[in-house]
Every structure is written in C-alpha cells, then in structure tokens.
Amino acid sequence: MKLRHPALLRAAGFCGAMFIRHWMSTLDHRIYFHDPSVDPANPEKHEPMIYIIWHEYLLAPLDVRTNCDMALLIGRHADADVLSYAIRLLGFDAVRGSSSRGGSSALRELIDAGRGCNLVITPDGPRGPRRQLAQGPVYLSSRLGIPIVCCTFGYDRPFRARSWDRFAVPRLFSRQRTIVGPPLRIPAGLDRAGIEHYRRHVERVMTRLTAEAEAWATSGRRLPGDSVAFRRCRPLRSARDRLALFVGGPHRSEAPTKTPRPSLQSEASTGRRETAGPGAALRASA
C-alpha cells in the first residue's frame, strides 16, 4: 500500500532516518581517497562535483559526510517523498529529478541558486539494469563542466535483497569499506558518440573500484593511506530543526550557512600518505 497522507510520509521518513543512522553507526567503516581534493569535507574544495554510487549501495553514503552540502538526486514519483524526508533528517538535501529526465534542470537549479551543492546520483537507478551506467551523469558533466567522482563501497557478508539491484544491507557491527576515485573530467560539447565513449570509461572505473572495495571489506586488511570515516562536516540538525522538518515537510530551505569544515588531518592515518593504492592505474583519463 502506497503512503499518501503527508503525516504518514513524514512518520515513515523519520523512522527510516533513525533506523539508518543507528544501524550504520555500528559499522567499522574505513575510507580511501585516490585524490583527497574530491573529499566534500576538504576545506580547499571549491567546485561542486557529481558523486555516483551504485543503487544497491544507496545506504552506504547516508551516514558519512553528512551536512557536507551534498544533495541526493531522487525520483519524482510519490514513493520518493519518504526518502526525501529521511535524507533531509540525515543531513542531505534532496533534488527531485532523475539521471535521464529532469536531472539537468535540477542541477542547474542548485548552481543558479549559488548553493554550491555536490550532487549524488545512482547511475543505474531507479530500474536498472544492475551496475550499468546510464548516460545521464556523463551528459550533465559534459554540459555543466562538473567532474564525476566514482564512490564505491563494500560490506563484509551483507544481506542481499531479491530485487533487480540485489540491494545490500550490512550486518550489524560488520565492516564497511569505501574507495573514492579521482575526479573524471568530461570534455564539453560531446555528441552522442562521445557521451557513449565516456560512459563506458566511467562504467569501467566504477566496476573495477567496486570489486576492489568489496574485496577490501571481505579481507579486513588495512590499506596504506586509508582512514576512519568520520560522520559529518557540521553539527547535526538540532532537535528543534528536526521537529520543524517533521512538521513542515522537506521543502527547499534557505541556502545553508557555510561553516568551517574539519581538517583532513583529523582523519588522516599516521605517516605520509603513499601514492600507491587500489586501482592506481585508474588515475589516467580516457
């Protein structure tokens, strides 16, 4: 049964947000950046980026880098209202659209408003096929001059749903590992053939980094230069703000006040960062 009443949508979103926050907080989560400049918590990062994640790992980023000016692109269908409530309570913004329809106007709205938000897209959603990248993110990157960043995840023996994407739910107190690739800059003014060429390139990067993240989670080993994934860039919403959001709904808020972000040194591992790492060869552009 679909939820239609606004109060039920808000209640479902609130319950979902609390479930995600407490469940994901039990995980042993480590992260590896090929290029620290793409970290949304990096105080020297000044340009928006398009972060792409596979749909099956949609839970993975919702408890890391919260309140970091991240906007999740979600569908326009009615069921997405619940997700919109939940992700706003978790410290993300929500943009209604899709990677194939309405995505360009949604991203332009963020940029024109001067909010400087990063966009998070599931390039194989909402219907699949699984782990097949749609052209939408590549088109947006080429059209707007915003780099693509591949964010890949792995869990240790997760539960898997019987859905088209085999949606992954991590076990309590298990390992989560995240590998974030370097920025992939797509040339401007690409025709259809050019968009397809870079689509295949980005898909190859996503496929390889995903395999490495999943192998890393299974092995339990450490990587040179990895770090503990801290949870947020700014304090979580106050209880009053969360109550106002619950009562008033996920309407577009005023532009967030920029506050100092934590230094990357707060999560860096001891010692000099080594340049070698998983998928180092992927630094090369297409």
Secondary structure, 3 states (H helix, E strand, C coil): CCCCCHHHHHHHHHHHHHHHHHHHCCCEEEEEECCHHHCCCCCCCCCCCEEECCHHHCCHHHHCCECCCEEEEECCCCCHHHHHHHHHHCCCEEEECECCCEHHHHHHHHHHCCCCCEEEECCCCCCCCCCCCCCHHHHHHHHHCCCEEEEEEEECCCEECCCCCCCEECCCCCEEEEEEEEEECCCCCCCHHHHHHHHHHHHHHHHHHHHHHHHHHHHCCCCCCCEECCCECCCCCCHHHHHHHHHHCCCCCCCCCCCCCCCHHHCCCCCCCCCCCCCHHHHCCC
